[in-house]
Amino acid sequence: MSRKGNCLDNAIMENFFGLLKSELLYLRAFKDIEEFLSELEKYIFYYNHNRIKGKLKGLSPVDYRIKSQLVA
């Protein structure tokens, strides 16, 4: 990060948190913090292992990294 408060420096994380809120947080109410933390862990696993991304040639981020390492 080059400067404090520069939104372009942390655009990737801002995008992730926006998706997290719209796909998990705003869709339901949680009974307690333990339920929220459990669902958060599941969402992060989904985000990295199951979510396909067009820019990654239709692969999940983990699958893309594994495939990239095999080619290199």
NORUR-V788781 format. One record per pair of residues at least 6 apart in sequence whose C-alpha atoms are under 8 Angstrom apart, sorted by the first residue. I is the first residue (numbers start at 1). J is the second residue. If there is no record, write none. Layout:
BEGIN
i & j
I & J
I & J
END
This chain:
BEGIN
i & j
1 & 9
1 & 10
2 & 9
3 & 9
20 & 43
24 & 40
24 & 43
30 & 36
48 & 60
48 & 61
48 & 62
49 & 60
49 & 61
49 & 62
49 & 63
50 & 60
51 & 59
51 & 60
51 & 61
52 & 58
52 & 59
52 & 60
52 & 61
53 & 59
53 & 60
53 & 61
56 & 64
57 & 64
END
